Amino acid sequence: MATISQSSPRLRADEVSGEVVPAAHANIVLELIGNTPLLEITRLTEGLLRPRVSIFAKLEGFNPGGSVKDRPARKMLEIGLARGDLRPGKVIIDSSSGNTGIALAMIGATIGYPVELVMPANASRERKKILEAFGAKPIYSDQLEGSDGAIRLCRKIVAENPERYFKPDQYNNEANSLAHFETTGPEIWRQTEGRVTHFVATIGTSGTVMGTGRFLKPRNADIKIIAVEPDDPMHGLEGLKYMAASIVPGIYHEDELDDKMPVSTEDAYEMVYALGQFEGILVGQSSGAAMVAALKLARDLNEGCVVTVFPDFGDKYLSTNLWIGWQEWRRERLQHLIRKWNVSANATT
Ligand SMILES: Cc1ncc(COP(=O)(O)O)c(C=O)c1O
């Protein structure tokens, strides 16, 4: 059995310099996790931002499992193996709305452990197929109970047979945030050459915003760490949590945030269409939400470097509600929509 190699060593800010150089070749797919590109969003924002304001999106869809969740999945399993909690004979199990499941299934396949994933029955068809393609076993919870239903069912399965399972428990495992502290944060610092002024990230488990924020804040206390959440408990933003009505993740520490921004499902979907038609990039719903928040924030700045995260690409969602009725949203109407986002900006720094 191969061990998980650490391709993204812990870095101090003063050690972070030069270009991000992805591995020229790798002998295990895990070495390809991280070092994702930053894309400056310029077309969709044309005429909306002041000259010294820019928005960059970290394209996490470039990870081998196709999402940001490859980072925490690798770290949680690595620490599990190092502590001996994950050892031969164990089955990896967790509740996941999809991307963590895919990441665990991919890594389980490479390190030779079976994986079982509990998810709401309405997870997208593409995600279910991807999991099975990696050899994992899906277990379905009641779709009406959303991700909390999957969490509860997974707890029950493990409680009935604790010896059989290793549960990374992404909602309560600090290795989740640590992965972002060790990789996402340093990459953003290095890719912006320390110029980042605002970090904007959607919250599901909150690992991305917590860990990245924890890396960036000590480098520059003025950097604002902003979480984006759905504005409604009945939202359609896969992977995201409306905290006030959810089981709050143990790794979520609201006091470490500078602000929280609500985004509606409708705005997020429209932004997904706009990103496709203006920037030529097809992303998932949560990326749309992240971009709406980044734009709302950036248009009020006199200067700044706003960095957000696009957690995955959009191909997994083509059969979901996101794409019902989208034909209404052709370029002309989107242009109108973008003007709507450009309402009287009150400049602050
Ligand atoms: C598509 C998508 N977006 C955003 C997130 C939120 O990331 P985090 O769990 O780090 O808060 C997730 C988490 O699963 C996700 O799958």
The ligand as an ORCA input file, in Angstrom:
! r2SCAN-3c Opt
* xyz 0 1
  C     -19.205     22.641     -4.479
  C     -18.758     23.071     -3.116
  N     -18.631     24.362     -2.878
  C     -18.247     24.825     -1.667
  C     -17.969     23.967     -0.632
  C     -17.577     24.556      0.695
  O     -16.245     24.273      1.083
  P     -15.904     24.100      2.614
  O     -16.435     22.745      3.014
  O     -14.421     24.149      2.676
  O     -16.572     25.166      3.391
  C     -18.099     22.598     -0.842
  C     -17.863     21.663      0.247
  O     -18.151     20.498      0.180
  C     -18.497     22.139     -2.118
  O     -18.627     20.822     -2.376
*
